[in-house]
Amino acid sequence: MSKSTAQITADLLAKYDRPGPRYTSYPTAIEFNEGFTPQRYLEKLDEAARKPDEPLSLYVHLPFCRERCSFCGCNVIITQKPGVAGAYIDDLEREVALVAARLGKRTKVVQYHWGGGTPTYLDLDQMRRVWRLFADRFTFEPGAEIAIEVDPRVTTRRQSELLKELGFNRISMGVQDFDSDVQEAVNRYQTFNQTRDLHLYLRDLGFESINFDFIYGLPHQTPETFRKTIQLALELRPDRVACYSYAFVPWIKAHQKAIRLEDLPPRDVKLELFGIAYELFTGAGYQQIGMDHFAVESDSLAVAAREHTLFRNFMGYTTHPAKDSVGFGVSAIGDLGGAFAQNTKKLNRYKDALDQGLPPIERGFERSRDDEIRRDVIQSLMCNFHLDIRSLERAYGIDFASYFADSLRRLDEGPGAHGFVTRTPDAIHVTEPGRLFVRNVCMEFDAYLPGRETQKPIFSRTV
């Protein structure tokens, strides 16, 4: 167990391991509503077009998978039917054309990401076609982050070569766990050799930024087996690692009911699993990034974290922040002109909207000034474990102590009383033991949570 997790007592763990947001956004997607209409989204695109020199982030959701992993919390479509992906790309092309026309000369891109699903579900011609949809309408700035999520079980060498040819420069590879018993329990069979072979081939092609994804808290994981998984990963030494707490939310994702609650590790073991990952990665020269990532100390994410300039959006942690991001494809979320906008999750509704010449927006949320202030606080704590109070006061013309009097009282009585944060008039700093509970720290600044406490389960547990 790591030094930071060793300081967490059973009582503290029981107190703070409770449902809470991951703060991929603030306000969270729970607050999105259908009052944000396709027409309002078009108005936001028109506003964005009036800032042609500002960069954009673009996210493309490619939702298809051949089989469903029972742990999965993503918006995926399981199909092996020929023609489904091609028809989807036809619709995606119409969405890209519609949005690009409204954005006009706003074409500079600093972050571009294919997510899913399994983007390498597509064949070579389909991958080229999706690339051209965007490359013909947008301009990738020098040094832009161009990323894709891949599955080692289905990604071929020729696909890897094509990704390099197209210009992708960051690969995120799903692993989760190398133990066969865990893999059987979550319906994801992936050998270490499959992961190693793809990793080595990507390195041979010249990819300099490769990320592995792991999950702790899966059924049948033990400290012994998870230690072996991380040790195997360190043999390959990826540049970045995501080590997520398993989000068990069967009330939202019905397929997770295939996982038995009694097979999940109890909270004290789950804490130990993260402690093992922390111990092994930091011992091997990785730096913790945010609540669940690690990066080699020379990586740009690690440098940004040390300089307190790390940023986070729906695509993850990044050093390429853009004020506006645009999502394409079913379920994709954008952040444009102070508003979140999410596409429909259904293929038929996606197509129907585009048939009518409308963006396939299903819901969204326009942030208030208070939302923006709290968002900046939460973003800074989640990314950098640090909040520069004076900088925030200057940015918004507020007195932090009075504006957040209730939040600070709860923080001092809760996480602060247990050493999870240190606080001065100038800054709030999340301590090393407190990093595991950074979601709990941020919850004290969330204006929407008090109204959610008596409702049915919504969020996964914080540890």
C-alpha positions as CSV (number, residue, x, y, z in Angstrom):
1,M,0.0,0.0,0.0
2,S,1.3,3.5,-0.8
3,K,2.1,6.0,1.8
4,S,-0.8,8.2,0.9
5,T,-3.4,5.3,1.0
6,A,-1.9,3.9,4.2
7,Q,-3.0,7.1,6.0
8,I,-6.6,6.4,5.1
9,T,-8.4,4.7,8.0
10,A,-11.4,2.4,7.6
11,D,-13.6,5.1,9.2
12,L,-12.5,7.7,6.8
13,L,-13.0,5.4,3.9
14,A,-16.5,4.6,5.0
15,K,-17.2,8.3,5.5
16,Y,-16.0,9.5,2.1
17,D,-16.6,6.6,-0.2
18,R,-20.0,7.7,-1.3
19,P,-21.8,8.5,-4.6
20,G,-20.4,11.6,-6.3
21,P,-19.6,13.1,-9.7
22,R,-16.4,12.5,-11.6
23,Y,-16.7,16.2,-12.8
24,T,-15.9,15.5,-16.4
25,S,-18.0,18.7,-16.6
26,Y,-19.6,21.2,-14.3
27,P,-22.5,21.3,-14.0
28,T,-22.6,17.6,-14.6
29,A,-24.5,15.9,-17.4
30,I,-27.3,15.1,-14.9
31,E,-28.3,18.8,-15.2
32,F,-28.6,18.7,-19.0
33,N,-32.1,19.3,-20.2
34,E,-34.2,19.4,-23.4
35,G,-34.8,23.1,-23.0
36,F,-31.5,23.5,-24.9
37,T,-32.8,23.1,-28.4
38,P,-31.2,22.4,-31.8
39,Q,-32.1,26.0,-32.8
40,R,-30.2,27.3,-29.7
41,Y,-27.2,25.2,-30.7
42,L,-27.3,26.8,-34.2
43,E,-27.2,30.2,-32.5
44,K,-24.2,29.1,-30.5
45,L,-22.4,28.0,-33.6
46,D,-23.1,31.4,-35.2
47,E,-21.7,33.1,-32.2
48,A,-18.6,30.9,-32.4
49,A,-18.2,31.8,-36.0
50,R,-17.6,35.4,-35.0
51,K,-14.3,34.4,-33.4
52,P,-12.4,33.0,-36.4
53,D,-9.0,33.2,-34.8
54,E,-9.8,31.2,-31.7
55,P,-9.0,27.5,-31.8
56,L,-11.4,24.5,-31.4
57,S,-11.4,21.1,-30.0
58,L,-13.2,18.4,-32.0
59,Y,-14.6,15.1,-30.7
60,V,-15.9,12.4,-33.0
61,H,-17.9,9.5,-31.5
62,L,-17.7,6.2,-33.4
63,P,-19.9,4.0,-31.3
64,F,-19.6,0.5,-32.8
65,C,-18.2,-2.6,-31.0
66,R,-18.3,-6.2,-32.0
67,E,-19.1,-7.4,-28.5
68,R,-20.1,-5.7,-25.2
69,C,-17.8,-5.7,-22.3
70,S,-20.0,-6.1,-19.2
71,F,-18.2,-3.4,-17.2
72,C,-18.6,-0.7,-19.9
73,G,-20.1,2.6,-19.2
74,C,-19.8,4.2,-22.6
75,N,-22.5,4.8,-25.2
76,V,-21.8,2.0,-27.6
77,I,-23.7,0.1,-30.3
78,I,-23.0,-3.7,-30.6
79,T,-23.3,-4.9,-34.2
80,Q,-21.6,-7.0,-36.7
81,K,-24.1,-6.2,-39.5
82,P,-22.5,-5.0,-42.7
83,G,-23.5,-1.6,-43.8
84,V,-24.4,-0.1,-40.4
85,A,-21.1,1.8,-40.0
86,G,-21.2,3.0,-43.6
87,A,-24.7,4.4,-43.2
88,Y,-23.6,6.1,-39.9
89,I,-20.7,7.8,-41.7
90,D,-23.1,9.1,-44.3
91,D,-25.1,10.8,-41.5
92,L,-21.9,11.9,-39.8
93,E,-20.8,13.6,-43.1
94,R,-24.1,15.6,-43.1
95,E,-23.6,16.7,-39.5
96,V,-20.0,17.8,-40.2
97,A,-21.1,19.7,-43.2
98,L,-23.9,21.4,-41.3
99,V,-21.7,22.5,-38.4
100,A,-18.8,23.5,-40.5
101,A,-21.0,25.7,-42.7
102,R,-22.2,27.6,-39.6
103,L,-18.7,27.9,-38.1
104,G,-17.5,29.5,-41.4
105,K,-13.9,30.6,-41.0
106,R,-13.6,29.2,-37.5
107,T,-11.5,26.2,-38.6
108,K,-8.4,26.1,-36.4
109,V,-8.1,22.8,-34.4
110,V,-5.7,22.2,-31.5
111,Q,-7.3,18.9,-30.2
112,Y,-9.0,16.2,-32.3
113,H,-10.2,12.9,-30.8
114,W,-11.8,9.8,-32.1
115,G,-13.6,7.9,-29.3
116,G,-16.2,5.2,-29.0
117,G,-17.0,2.4,-29.0
118,T,-14.1,1.1,-31.0
119,P,-13.0,3.5,-33.7
120,T,-10.9,0.8,-35.3
121,Y,-14.1,-1.2,-35.8
122,L,-14.1,0.8,-39.1
123,D,-12.3,-0.7,-42.1
124,L,-9.4,1.2,-43.8
125,D,-11.6,3.0,-46.4
126,Q,-14.1,4.1,-43.7
127,M,-11.3,5.4,-41.5
128,R,-9.9,7.4,-44.5
129,R,-13.4,8.7,-45.2
130,V,-14.0,9.9,-41.6
131,W,-10.6,11.6,-41.6
132,R,-11.4,13.5,-44.9
133,L,-14.8,14.7,-43.5
134,F,-12.8,16.8,-41.1
135,A,-9.5,17.4,-42.8
136,D,-11.4,19.0,-45.8
137,R,-13.2,21.5,-43.6
138,F,-10.8,22.2,-40.6
139,T,-7.2,23.0,-40.2
140,F,-5.0,21.2,-37.7
141,E,-2.7,23.6,-36.1
142,P,1.1,22.7,-35.7
143,G,1.5,20.6,-32.6
144,A,-2.2,19.7,-32.4
145,E,-3.1,16.7,-30.3
146,I,-4.7,14.1,-32.7
147,A,-5.8,11.2,-30.7
148,I,-7.7,7.9,-31.0
149,E,-8.9,5.1,-28.7
150,V,-7.9,1.6,-30.0
151,D,-8.7,-1.9,-28.9
152,P,-5.6,-4.2,-29.2
153,R,-7.9,-7.2,-30.0
154,V,-9.2,-5.7,-33.2
155,T,-6.6,-3.1,-34.3
156,T,-4.5,-4.4,-37.2
157,R,-1.0,-3.4,-38.3
158,R,-2.4,-1.9,-41.5
159,Q,-4.8,0.2,-39.4
160,S,-1.9,1.3,-37.3
161,E,0.1,2.3,-40.4
162,L,-2.9,4.3,-41.7
163,L,-3.3,6.2,-38.4
164,K,0.3,7.2,-38.7
165,E,-0.1,8.3,-42.3
166,L,-3.2,10.3,-41.5
167,G,-1.4,12.2,-38.7
168,F,-2.6,10.7,-35.5
169,N,0.0,11.3,-32.8
170,R,-1.5,9.9,-29.6
171,I,-2.9,6.5,-29.0
172,S,-5.1,5.4,-26.1
173,M,-5.2,1.7,-25.6
174,G,-7.9,-0.2,-23.6
175,V,-6.4,-2.8,-21.2
176,Q,-8.5,-2.8,-18.0
177,D,-6.7,-5.9,-16.5
178,F,-4.5,-8.7,-17.7
179,D,-5.8,-11.4,-15.3
180,S,-7.8,-14.1,-17.1
181,D,-10.4,-14.5,-14.2
182,V,-11.1,-10.8,-14.2
183,Q,-11.4,-10.8,-18.0
184,E,-13.9,-13.7,-18.0
185,A,-16.0,-11.9,-15.4
186,V,-16.2,-8.7,-17.6
187,N,-16.4,-10.4,-21.0
188,R,-13.2,-8.9,-22.3
189,Y,-10.6,-11.4,-23.3
190,Q,-7.3,-9.7,-24.1
191,T,-3.9,-11.3,-23.7
192,F,-0.8,-9.5,-22.6
193,N,0.8,-10.6,-25.9
194,Q,-1.9,-8.8,-27.9
195,T,-1.3,-5.6,-26.0
196,R,2.5,-5.9,-26.2
197,D,2.5,-6.7,-29.9
198,L,0.4,-3.7,-30.8
199,H,2.3,-1.4,-28.5
200,L,5.7,-2.4,-29.9
201,Y,4.4,-2.0,-33.5
202,L,3.1,1.4,-32.7
203,R,6.5,2.3,-31.3
204,D,8.2,1.0,-34.4
205,L,5.9,3.3,-36.5
206,G,7.1,6.3,-34.4
207,F,4.2,7.0,-32.1
208,E,5.6,8.9,-29.2
209,S,2.5,9.1,-27.0
210,I,0.8,5.9,-26.0
211,N,-1.7,5.6,-23.1
212,F,-2.9,2.5,-21.4
213,D,-6.3,2.4,-19.6
214,F,-6.8,0.3,-16.5
215,I,-9.7,-0.1,-14.1
216,Y,-9.5,-1.0,-10.4
217,G,-12.5,-2.4,-8.6
218,L,-13.5,-5.0,-11.2
219,P,-14.9,-8.4,-10.2
220,H,-12.4,-10.9,-8.8
221,Q,-9.5,-8.4,-8.7
222,T,-7.1,-9.0,-5.8
223,P,-4.0,-7.1,-4.7
224,E,-1.8,-10.0,-6.0
225,T,-3.4,-10.1,-9.4
226,F,-3.6,-6.4,-9.9
227,R,0.0,-6.0,-8.9
228,K,1.0,-8.4,-11.6
229,T,-1.1,-6.5,-14.1
230,I,0.7,-3.2,-13.4
231,Q,4.1,-4.9,-13.4
232,L,3.3,-6.3,-16.8
233,A,2.3,-2.8,-18.0
234,L,5.6,-1.4,-16.7
235,E,7.5,-3.8,-18.9
236,L,6.1,-1.9,-21.8
237,R,6.4,1.6,-20.2
238,P,3.5,3.5,-21.8
239,D,3.9,7.3,-21.7
240,R,0.6,7.8,-19.9
241,V,-1.7,5.6,-17.8
242,A,-5.3,6.0,-16.8
243,C,-6.2,4.0,-13.7
244,Y,-10.0,4.5,-13.3
245,S,-12.1,3.6,-10.3
246,Y,-14.8,1.2,-11.6
247,A,-18.1,3.0,-12.0
248,F,-20.6,0.3,-11.1
249,V,-24.0,1.9,-12.1
250,P,-26.3,-0.9,-13.1
251,W,-29.3,1.4,-12.6
252,I,-28.0,3.4,-15.6
253,K,-26.2,0.7,-17.6
254,A,-28.5,-2.4,-17.4
255,H,-25.8,-4.7,-19.0
256,Q,-23.7,-4.2,-15.8
257,K,-26.3,-6.3,-14.0
258,A,-24.4,-9.3,-15.4
259,I,-21.7,-8.4,-12.8
260,R,-22.5,-9.7,-9.3
261,L,-22.1,-7.2,-6.5
262,E,-20.6,-9.9,-4.3
263,D,-17.8,-10.4,-6.8
264,L,-16.6,-6.8,-6.6
265,P,-13.7,-6.1,-4.2
266,P,-14.8,-4.4,-0.9
267,R,-13.9,-0.8,-0.4
268,D,-10.8,-1.4,1.6
269,V,-9.4,-3.8,-1.0
270,K,-10.4,-1.4,-3.7
271,L,-8.4,1.3,-1.9
272,E,-5.4,-1.1,-1.7
273,L,-5.7,-1.7,-5.5
274,F,-5.2,2.0,-6.2
275,G,-2.4,2.1,-3.7
276,I,-0.6,-0.6,-5.6
277,A,-1.0,1.3,-8.9
278,Y,0.2,4.5,-7.2
279,E,3.2,2.8,-5.5
280,L,4.3,1.0,-8.7
281,F,3.9,3.8,-11.1
282,T,5.4,6.6,-9.0
283,G,8.2,4.2,-8.0
284,A,8.9,3.7,-11.7
285,G,9.2,7.5,-12.3
286,Y,5.6,8.4,-13.2
287,Q,3.9,11.4,-11.8
288,Q,0.3,11.4,-10.7
289,I,-2.0,13.5,-12.9
290,G,-5.4,14.5,-11.5
291,M,-7.2,11.8,-9.6
292,D,-6.6,8.8,-11.8
293,H,-3.8,9.4,-14.3
294,F,-0.1,8.9,-14.3
295,A,2.5,10.1,-16.8
296,V,6.3,9.9,-17.2
297,E,7.8,13.0,-15.7
298,S,9.0,14.3,-19.1
299,D,5.5,14.0,-20.6
300,S,3.7,17.3,-21.4
301,L,0.8,16.3,-19.0
302,A,3.3,16.0,-16.2
303,V,4.9,19.3,-17.0
304,A,1.6,21.0,-17.2
305,A,0.5,19.5,-13.8
306,R,3.7,20.8,-12.2
307,E,3.0,24.2,-13.6
308,H,-0.7,24.2,-12.6
309,T,-1.7,24.7,-16.2
310,L,-3.5,21.3,-16.9
311,F,-6.9,21.4,-18.4
312,R,-9.7,18.8,-18.6
313,N,-12.6,18.4,-21.0
314,F,-14.8,15.6,-22.3
315,M,-11.8,14.1,-24.1
316,G,-9.8,13.9,-20.9
317,Y,-6.8,15.8,-19.5
318,T,-5.0,18.0,-22.1
319,T,-2.4,20.6,-22.5
320,H,-4.2,22.0,-25.6
321,P,-7.2,23.8,-24.1
322,A,-9.7,25.5,-26.4
323,K,-12.5,27.5,-25.0
324,D,-14.9,25.9,-27.4
325,S,-15.2,22.2,-28.3
326,V,-17.6,20.6,-30.8
327,G,-18.9,17.0,-30.5
328,F,-19.9,15.0,-33.6
329,G,-21.8,11.7,-33.7
330,V,-24.4,10.0,-31.5
331,S,-24.2,11.0,-27.8
332,A,-21.2,13.4,-28.4
333,I,-21.0,16.4,-26.1
334,G,-19.7,19.8,-27.1
335,D,-19.0,22.9,-25.0
336,L,-19.7,26.0,-27.1
337,G,-20.1,29.6,-26.0
338,G,-20.8,28.8,-22.4
339,A,-23.2,26.0,-23.1
340,F,-23.0,22.2,-23.1
341,A,-24.7,20.5,-26.1
342,Q,-25.3,16.8,-26.4
343,N,-26.4,14.8,-29.4
344,T,-29.1,12.1,-29.3
345,K,-27.9,8.7,-28.3
346,K,-30.2,6.9,-30.8
347,L,-29.2,6.2,-34.4
348,N,-32.7,6.6,-35.8
349,R,-33.1,10.0,-34.0
350,Y,-29.7,11.1,-35.2
351,K,-30.6,10.3,-38.8
352,D,-34.1,11.9,-38.5
353,A,-32.7,15.2,-37.2
354,L,-30.3,15.4,-40.1
355,D,-33.0,14.5,-42.6
356,Q,-34.8,17.7,-41.4
357,G,-31.6,19.7,-41.8
358,L,-31.2,20.1,-38.0
359,P,-28.3,19.3,-35.7
360,P,-29.0,16.1,-33.8
361,I,-29.0,17.9,-30.4
362,E,-31.1,16.3,-27.8
363,R,-30.3,18.3,-24.7
364,G,-27.8,20.7,-23.2
365,F,-27.2,23.3,-20.5
366,E,-26.4,27.0,-20.6
367,R,-24.1,28.0,-17.7
368,S,-24.7,31.0,-15.5
369,R,-22.0,33.2,-14.1
370,D,-22.1,31.2,-10.8
371,D,-21.7,28.0,-12.8
372,E,-18.6,29.4,-14.5
373,I,-17.0,30.5,-11.2
374,R,-17.6,27.1,-9.6
375,R,-16.5,25.3,-12.8
376,D,-13.2,27.1,-12.6
377,V,-12.7,26.1,-9.0
378,I,-13.6,22.4,-9.6
379,Q,-11.5,22.3,-12.8
380,S,-8.4,23.6,-11.1
381,L,-8.7,21.3,-8.1
382,M,-9.4,18.2,-10.3
383,C,-6.6,18.9,-12.7
384,N,-3.9,20.5,-10.6
385,F,-4.8,19.7,-7.0
386,H,-4.4,23.4,-6.5
387,L,-6.6,26.6,-6.6
388,D,-5.1,30.0,-7.0
389,I,-7.7,32.0,-5.0
390,R,-6.3,35.5,-5.9
391,S,-6.3,34.7,-9.6
392,L,-9.9,33.5,-9.4
393,E,-10.9,36.7,-7.5
394,R,-9.3,38.9,-10.2
395,A,-10.9,36.9,-13.0
396,Y,-14.4,37.3,-11.6
397,G,-14.3,40.3,-9.4
398,I,-15.3,38.4,-6.2
399,D,-14.2,38.1,-2.7
400,F,-13.6,34.3,-2.5
401,A,-14.0,34.0,1.3
402,S,-17.5,35.6,1.3
403,Y,-18.6,34.1,-2.0
404,F,-17.8,30.6,-0.9
405,A,-18.4,31.0,2.8
406,D,-20.7,27.9,3.1
407,S,-18.4,25.8,0.9
408,L,-15.4,26.7,2.9
409,R,-17.2,25.9,6.2
410,R,-18.1,22.5,4.9
411,L,-14.6,22.0,3.5
412,D,-13.0,22.9,6.9
413,E,-15.4,20.6,8.8
414,G,-15.0,17.7,6.3
415,P,-12.0,17.1,4.0
416,G,-10.0,19.8,5.6
417,A,-10.4,18.4,9.1
418,H,-8.9,15.1,7.9
419,G,-5.9,16.6,6.2
420,F,-7.1,16.2,2.7
421,V,-6.5,19.9,1.9
422,T,-4.5,22.8,3.2
423,R,-5.9,26.3,2.9
424,T,-4.6,29.8,3.1
425,P,-6.1,33.1,2.0
426,D,-4.2,32.8,-1.3
427,A,-4.7,29.1,-2.2
428,I,-6.3,25.7,-1.6
429,H,-4.0,22.7,-2.1
430,V,-5.1,19.1,-2.1
431,T,-2.6,17.0,-0.1
432,E,-1.2,13.7,-1.2
433,P,-3.7,11.6,0.9
434,G,-6.5,13.9,-0.2
435,R,-5.9,13.2,-3.9
436,L,-7.9,10.0,-3.7
437,F,-10.8,12.1,-2.4
438,V,-10.5,15.0,-4.7
439,R,-14.0,14.4,-5.9
440,N,-15.2,14.8,-2.3
441,V,-13.3,18.0,-2.0
442,C,-14.9,19.4,-5.2
443,M,-18.4,18.3,-4.1
444,E,-18.2,21.0,-1.4
445,F,-18.3,23.6,-4.2
446,D,-21.1,22.0,-6.2
447,A,-24.3,24.1,-6.0
448,Y,-26.5,21.3,-7.4
449,L,-25.6,18.3,-5.2
450,P,-27.7,19.3,-2.1
451,G,-30.9,18.9,-4.2
452,R,-29.8,15.4,-5.3
453,E,-28.9,13.8,-2.0
454,T,-32.4,12.3,-1.4
455,Q,-32.9,11.1,-4.9
456,K,-32.3,7.6,-6.3
457,P,-28.7,6.6,-7.1
458,I,-27.2,8.7,-9.9
459,F,-23.4,8.7,-9.5
460,S,-20.8,6.0,-9.0
461,R,-18.9,5.9,-5.7
462,T,-16.0,8.2,-5.2
463,V,-13.4,5.6,-4.3
